[in-house]
Each structure stands twice: as C-alpha cells, then as structure tokens.
Amino acid sequence: MTPRRRGRPAGGSAGDTRARLIAAAREQFAARGFAAASVRSIAAAAGVDPSLVNHHFGSKQGLLVATMDLPVDPIEKISAVVAAGPDGLGVRLVRTFLETWDPHRDTFSALIRTGVTSPDDAPAVEVARSILIRLLTDAVGDRLKASLIVAQILGLATARYIVRLDPVATATLDDVVGAYGRSIQAIVDG
Amino acid sequence: MTPRRRGRPAGGSAGDTRARLIAAAREQFAARGFAAASVRSIAAAAGVDPSLVNHHFGSKQGLLVATMDLPVDPIEKISAVVAAGPDGLGVRLVRTFLETWDPHRDTFSALIRTGVTSPDDAPAVEVARSILIRLLTDAVGDRLKASLIVAQILGLATARYIVRLDPVATATLDDVVGAYGRSIQAIVDG
C-alpha cells in the first residue's frame, strides 16, 4: 500500500529493487536505529542507486513504513483526514484511527509495545513523531497542540488494544468516536 | 504514605505486621497476579489475621499500592481531585497528575512499561482500572467516560514520561494543563 511511482528502475525489475531495499532497510534500522541508518548506506547494501529510495518509497520514512509490512499505509490515511481541515478533525481522526486499527489490533499492539519499551530503537515512534506531528501541525497550526493530540491517540490505542481497559476496549466504535473525538476537537479549537 | 489506621495489631508490632504483609503480598502478586492472590493467602503467608489487611491498608488495593513503594499515594490524590466535583475536573486532574509525577517520572515510566508489556501480571494496570475508574465513574456518572479519561491520562503519561514526545515532554506544566485539561473536560461535560 506504499506509494509506487512509475519510472525506470536500475538493477533488476522494480519489484526486485523494492524488495532488496526493504530487506536492507529492515536490517539497518534494526541494527542502527532509524535515524542512524542512512539512505545512502541502505541503498549501498541493496546494490542500487540512493535515488531509488525516493523513487519507490517517497522518503526514508516511506521506506520505514514499507519495512513494517503494515496492513494499511498510515501516511496516506492521516493525510486524507487532515486535508479536510480543522472542522470536525477530532471525530474524523478517531473514526479513521479505529476503523483502521480495530481489525488489526494485534499488529498495532506489537508496534506500540516496542515503541514504549524500547523508544530509542523503535522506528514506529519516530514515525508517530515525525509524520503524524508534522501533518497535524499543518492542520492545527501549533506543534504543542499537535503533539497533545498524538498523546491522546496513543492513550486511546493503549487503552483499547493493549491494556484492554474496559469499557474503552469493548465499547462500539461509534460510542468511542463521539466522546473521544469531542475531546480531541477541544484541543484543535482551543 | 498509605493510610494507617489506629488500632491494636496482632502478632508483633504494627510496623512488623505491615512489613510482613507487604513482603508476602509482593511475592504473591508477582507469582499469581493481583486478582488471583487472595487477602486470606497473603495474610496466611505473613502469619497474621486477614482482617489486618483492611486494618493497615484499607483494602487489597491499598496493600498493592503499599507494595509498589510509590513516592505518593495515588488513591489519596485522586480522591481529593474527584471530591471537588465535575466542574473544572479536567484541569485539576491534569495539574495534580503532572505535579505528582513530573518529579518522579522514572518511577512512573517503569510502572507503565510493565503495565503495557505485561498487562496480565501488572498490578499497576489493575490499580488504574479499578481505583481510578471507580473514582472517576462516581464523579462523572458514566463508566465509559471515566475509562476514556483514564485513556487520556495514560496517553499523556506515555508521551511525556516514556516516549518523550516533543513538545509534550518538554512543555511547561502550565502549557500542558490548559490544553489537555480542556480536552478531558470535554469528556466530563459531554
């Protein structure tokens, strides 16, 4: 589900290149962490030109998302939610988040556990930080607000998917969306 | 800092009894989990009458709090915040939470990590669930609302103390209290 761009790949088919880059990135992100593993060194390990990272994945973050083999592309989802502007953002954000992750709660749970227990080498946290906060900052015009919204989403995910706090964990999606969406909107509007 | 009640202890000094109960509880909570370890079996291991658990700790939950050796008594703190009623509850809750835990963020962080990675045998999560939700349910009159507020607090704590999400982690207490308190209040009032 990561964006694929058209163009001529170097060194084998586009599919081969993608697969080699993903394999190399997975190794280097695990060994050095997301920040320290450079696009250049990942491309070198994959035996392709560094420009092919942007070509296939849009950015190093896009490559990271691809290594996670997620059932959805979080960047695409969040971009769509944010693009509709600050009115009703809270409800849209919570609804999209739960519609996306309720069916994949175990995957999400594993990501968050890694992020919480080993924040230093958990690329998922860096995705949350850099992508989500950047997009939300654009939408609400304030980085503190954006990061507080991320904190709220993190709390909802932890309560619903990880510690399974009742009744957050068992409530219908609609019941959660109403109340929690309103509370996020209070930060958006504040 | 756990509540001590006056009265005549059985079997040694009150301090001895407390210490023996705490040691026995720590062992049994760790071995069996909070729910499965009974007051009766803890008292038996400590060689004292089961009634002394309530006498010294108020409840099995109070005993659990004592085993954690926390720098503050969360039950006492939350009770005071909730007792003042739903008006302004959001701001009071966030302010009290941060004033309490900002100076002890490492302790809090360790508790939450255990809760998130091993929810089944993390008594801290059961404290959050049973004590905090019960008190908040009394205050806001709705268990779903109460549990969503707990989710928000959990998110704030995770962002500020564990993954240290900027600028949530570095913002002043007052900056966080304003915005986040408003968002919790939106659930209280909703």
Boltz contact constraints between the chains, C-beta under 6 A:
constraints:
  - contact:
      token1: [A, 113]
      token2: [B, 117]
      max_distance: 6.0
  - contact:
      token1: [A, 116]
      token2: [B, 116]
      max_distance: 6.0
  - contact:
      token1: [A, 116]
      token2: [B, 162]
      max_distance: 6.0
  - contact:
      token1: [A, 117]
      token2: [B, 113]
      max_distance: 6.0
  - contact:
      token1: [A, 117]
      token2: [B, 117]
      max_distance: 6.0
  - contact:
      token1: [A, 119]
      token2: [B, 163]
      max_distance: 6.0
  - contact:
      token1: [A, 125]
      token2: [B, 163]
      max_distance: 6.0
  - contact:
      token1: [A, 129]
      token2: [B, 165]
      max_distance: 6.0
  - contact:
      token1: [A, 143]
      token2: [B, 167]
      max_distance: 6.0
  - contact:
      token1: [A, 144]
      token2: [B, 167]
      max_distance: 6.0
  - contact:
      token1: [A, 144]
      token2: [B, 171]
      max_distance: 6.0
  - contact:
      token1: [A, 147]
      token2: [B, 165]
      max_distance: 6.0
  - contact:
      token1: [A, 147]
      token2: [B, 167]
      max_distance: 6.0
  - contact:
      token1: [A, 147]
      token2: [B, 168]
      max_distance: 6.0
  - contact:
      token1: [A, 148]
      token2: [B, 179]
      max_distance: 6.0
  - contact:
      token1: [A, 148]
      token2: [B, 180]
      max_distance: 6.0
  - contact:
      token1: [A, 151]
      token2: [B, 155]
      max_distance: 6.0
  - contact:
      token1: [A, 151]
      token2: [B, 156]
      max_distance: 6.0
  - contact:
      token1: [A, 151]
      token2: [B, 159]
      max_distance: 6.0
  - contact:
      token1: [A, 151]
      token2: [B, 168]
      max_distance: 6.0
  - contact:
      token1: [A, 152]
      token2: [B, 152]
      max_distance: 6.0
  - contact:
      token1: [A, 152]
      token2: [B, 155]
      max_distance: 6.0
  - contact:
      token1: [A, 154]
      token2: [B, 155]
      max_distance: 6.0
  - contact:
      token1: [A, 154]
      token2: [B, 158]
      max_distance: 6.0
  - contact:
      token1: [A, 155]
      token2: [B, 151]
      max_distance: 6.0
  - contact:
      token1: [A, 155]
      token2: [B, 152]
      max_distance: 6.0
  - contact:
      token1: [A, 155]
      token2: [B, 154]
      max_distance: 6.0
  - contact:
      token1: [A, 155]
      token2: [B, 155]
      max_distance: 6.0
  - contact:
      token1: [A, 156]
      token2: [B, 151]
      max_distance: 6.0
  - contact:
      token1: [A, 158]
      token2: [B, 154]
      max_distance: 6.0
  - contact:
      token1: [A, 159]
      token2: [B, 151]
      max_distance: 6.0
  - contact:
      token1: [A, 162]
      token2: [B, 116]
      max_distance: 6.0
  - contact:
      token1: [A, 163]
      token2: [B, 119]
      max_distance: 6.0
  - contact:
      token1: [A, 163]
      token2: [B, 125]
      max_distance: 6.0
  - contact:
      token1: [A, 165]
      token2: [B, 129]
      max_distance: 6.0
  - contact:
      token1: [A, 165]
      token2: [B, 147]
      max_distance: 6.0
  - contact:
      token1: [A, 167]
      token2: [B, 143]
      max_distance: 6.0
  - contact:
      token1: [A, 167]
      token2: [B, 144]
      max_distance: 6.0
  - contact:
      token1: [A, 167]
      token2: [B, 147]
      max_distance: 6.0
  - contact:
      token1: [A, 168]
      token2: [B, 147]
      max_distance: 6.0
  - contact:
      token1: [A, 168]
      token2: [B, 151]
      max_distance: 6.0
  - contact:
      token1: [A, 171]
      token2: [B, 144]
      max_distance: 6.0
  - contact:
      token1: [A, 179]
      token2: [B, 148]
      max_distance: 6.0
  - contact:
      token1: [A, 179]
      token2: [B, 187]
      max_distance: 6.0
  - contact:
      token1: [A, 179]
      token2: [B, 190]
      max_distance: 6.0
  - contact:
      token1: [A, 180]
      token2: [B, 148]
      max_distance: 6.0
  - contact:
      token1: [A, 182]
      token2: [B, 186]
      max_distance: 6.0
  - contact:
      token1: [A, 182]
      token2: [B, 190]
      max_distance: 6.0
  - contact:
      token1: [A, 183]
      token2: [B, 183]
      max_distance: 6.0
  - contact:
      token1: [A, 183]
      token2: [B, 186]
      max_distance: 6.0
  - contact:
      token1: [A, 183]
      token2: [B, 187]
      max_distance: 6.0
  - contact:
      token1: [A, 186]
      token2: [B, 182]
      max_distance: 6.0
  - contact:
      token1: [A, 186]
      token2: [B, 183]
      max_distance: 6.0
  - contact:
      token1: [A, 186]
      token2: [B, 186]
      max_distance: 6.0
  - contact:
      token1: [A, 187]
      token2: [B, 179]
      max_distance: 6.0
  - contact:
      token1: [A, 187]
      token2: [B, 183]
      max_distance: 6.0
  - contact:
      token1: [A, 190]
      token2: [B, 179]
      max_distance: 6.0
  - contact:
      token1: [A, 190]
      token2: [B, 182]
      max_distance: 6.0
